[in-house]
Amino acid sequence: MPATLTTSPNFTMSFWFNAQTVGVQQNLVSAYGGYFELLVGANNQISLYVPIAGGLTIIRSSTTISSNTWYQLTITYQHYG
């Protein structure tokens, strides 16, 4: 279920998700006009796109997501204007 996040510059989010299908990109959360984005990529890995120092940094998980399995994610984001 895609969602758009509107929040303060600093936040922590925690949620569970269950990918019903794999092998296609699935957006989980986006904020700040897409500058902060959390997704499951077509490679079945979680990627987090975050703005850092005027650029966009990509952080990828080493875990491969399987279909019909529950995963719990917690992310803390702190924006330094």
VOPAGU-2260 file (C-alpha; in pm, 1 decimal, decimal comma):
REM VOPAGU-2260
SITE   aa  ch    i         X         Y         Z
SITE  MET   A    0       0,0       0,0       0,0
SITE  PRO   A    1     184,2     313,4    -114,5
SITE  ALA   A    2     175,3     610,2     120,0
SITE  THR   A    3     291,6     970,0     112,8
SITE  LEU   A    4     440,7    1108,0     430,7
SITE  THR   A    5     405,5    1467,8     542,9
SITE  THR   A    6     595,7    1528,6     863,9
SITE  SER   A    7     852,4    1742,7    1044,7
SITE  PRO   A    8    1217,3    1748,8     934,1
SITE  ASN   A    9    1309,8    1498,2    1207,9
SITE  PHE   A   10    1117,2    1178,0    1263,9
SITE  THR   A   11    1119,8     808,2    1343,8
SITE  MET   A   12     884,8     569,3    1169,9
SITE  SER   A   13     827,1     204,2    1237,2
SITE  PHE   A   14     598,3     -29,9    1048,1
SITE  TRP   A   15     542,5    -383,7     928,1
SITE  PHE   A   16     493,4    -480,9     564,6
SITE  ASN   A   17     424,8    -797,7     369,2
SITE  ALA   A   18     515,9    -796,4      -0,2
SITE  GLN   A   19     252,4    -995,0    -183,0
SITE  THR   A   20     461,5    -993,2    -501,0
SITE  VAL   A   21     834,6    -954,2    -564,0
SITE  GLY   A   22    1047,3    -874,1    -868,3
SITE  VAL   A   23     888,5    -532,4    -930,4
SITE  GLN   A   24     957,4    -196,0    -768,2
SITE  GLN   A   25     713,1    -115,6    -488,4
SITE  ASN   A   26     719,4     222,6    -314,2
SITE  LEU   A   27     657,0     198,7      58,8
SITE  VAL   A   28     690,1     563,3     173,7
SITE  SER   A   29     787,1     893,7      14,2
SITE  ALA   A   30     824,5    1244,2     156,9
SITE  TYR   A   31     968,6    1584,1      72,0
SITE  GLY   A   32     865,8    1563,0    -291,5
SITE  GLY   A   33    1035,8    1225,9    -340,8
SITE  TYR   A   34    1369,4    1326,5    -187,0
SITE  PHE   A   35    1306,5    1077,0      93,2
SITE  GLU   A   36    1185,6     748,1     -47,4
SITE  LEU   A   37    1169,8     394,7      87,4
SITE  LEU   A   38    1101,4     114,6    -157,5
SITE  VAL   A   39    1142,7    -251,2    -238,0
SITE  GLY   A   40    1330,8    -262,5    -567,6
SITE  ALA   A   41    1293,5    -503,4    -857,1
SITE  ASN   A   42    1600,6    -677,1    -709,3
SITE  ASN   A   43    1388,0    -755,1    -396,7
SITE  GLN   A   44    1604,3    -542,2    -168,9
SITE  ILE   A   45    1495,1    -244,5      39,4
SITE  SER   A   46    1639,3      89,1     -73,1
SITE  LEU   A   47    1622,5     418,0     112,9
SITE  TYR   A   48    1682,0     739,6     -82,3
SITE  VAL   A   49    1770,5    1034,0     146,1
SITE  PRO   A   50    1896,4    1387,5      82,9
SITE  ILE   A   51    2242,1    1432,2     236,6
SITE  ALA   A   52    2475,3    1729,6     188,1
SITE  GLY   A   53    2289,7    1864,9    -114,9
SITE  GLY   A   54    2285,1    1528,2    -293,5
SITE  LEU   A   55    2080,5    1212,1    -289,1
SITE  THR   A   56    2224,1     910,7    -104,0
SITE  ILE   A   57    2096,4     556,9    -156,8
SITE  ILE   A   58    2113,6     307,7     128,6
SITE  ARG   A   59    2039,8     -54,9      34,7
SITE  SER   A   60    1966,5    -347,2     260,9
SITE  SER   A   61    2155,4    -672,3     236,3
SITE  THR   A   62    1834,2    -867,0     304,0
SITE  THR   A   63    1642,1   -1006,7       8,6
SITE  ILE   A   64    1266,5    -969,9      48,6
SITE  SER   A   65    1048,7   -1276,5      -7,7
SITE  SER   A   66     679,9   -1271,6     -88,5
SITE  ASN   A   67     422,2   -1350,7     179,1
SITE  THR   A   68     666,1   -1279,9     463,2
SITE  TRP   A   69     626,6   -1009,8     728,7
SITE  TYR   A   70     911,8    -760,2     778,3
SITE  GLN   A   71     944,5    -489,2    1042,3
SITE  LEU   A   72    1127,3    -164,5     957,2
SITE  THR   A   73    1229,9     124,5    1178,9
SITE  ILE   A   74    1391,0     437,5    1035,1
SITE  THR   A   75    1512,3     748,4    1214,7
SITE  TYR   A   76    1568,4    1055,3     997,5
SITE  GLN   A   77    1724,9    1379,7    1114,3
SITE  HIS   A   78    1742,8    1671,6     871,3
SITE  TYR   A   79    2008,8    1936,8     927,6
SITE  GLY   A   80    1878,8    2241,8     731,6
